[in-house]
Amino acid sequence: MTDHDRKAARREIADALLKALERRHEVLDLIVEADNGPAAVEAIGGLLGTSHVGAEAVLGLSFDLLTKDSRRKIQAELEDLNKQLSFTLGERPASSGDSLELRAFSAEEDRDIFAVRTQDMGAAGDGSGGPAGNLDDEIRSALGRVDDEEAAWFVAIDSGQKVGMVFGELDRGEVQVRIWIHPDHRKRGYGTAALRKSRSEMAWCFPAAPLVVRTPAAKPS
């Protein structure tokens, strides 16, 4: 996640908290009437016009944030973030991660997007930094590492469209995580969303192994 995206997410949360405090009676009524937590989050998001992340923050709101002093601090933080950021979360809607899904890489279904990634990066998919090899040989090697629990590859999908890939490679006890977003879908926040989604997936695939996120590089020269 880039520093700008972190600030944008924090601004979304601060804005949601202020809206919730201003409409606290309506928010409380929604929470009391909700069947469960997910239903409450959805209802809060609809009422306040905020993202899933913002609605979750509202549901987890602590009582100590209801004081006037706390509200002033949140307002001050929001104003500071507004000064620092040149874009809104609405301009990078994918960064919230609400609509993005990660699916395990399939040799048959996802050869196409891996081919685009390889052409774009010009490097092997294993993260070694070496030149790209034969596409099918790389896929076979990757799936072999997946079977040996040494790698985990995912395809990032939004509304049925493949927008990128997430690569996890186990190296000396650490999981090297790399995010690649299709050139047609960059600068929309998909990298941030994919990174968020990947953390739980990688933790499930590699329990107890620390994650090391590698910033996506430009196409090697």
Secondary structure, DSSP 8 states (H G I E B T S, - for coil): --HHHHHHHHHHHHHHHHHHHHTHHHHHHHHHH-SSHHHHHHHHHHHHT--HHHHHHHHT--GGGGSHHHHHHHHHHHHHHHHH-SS-GGGSGGGG-SSEEEEE--TTTSHHHHHHHHHHH-B-TTSS--B---HHHHHHHHHHHHHTTSEEEEEEEETTEEEEEEEEEEETTEEEEEEEE-GGGTTSSHHHHHHHHHHHHHHHHSTT--EEEE-------
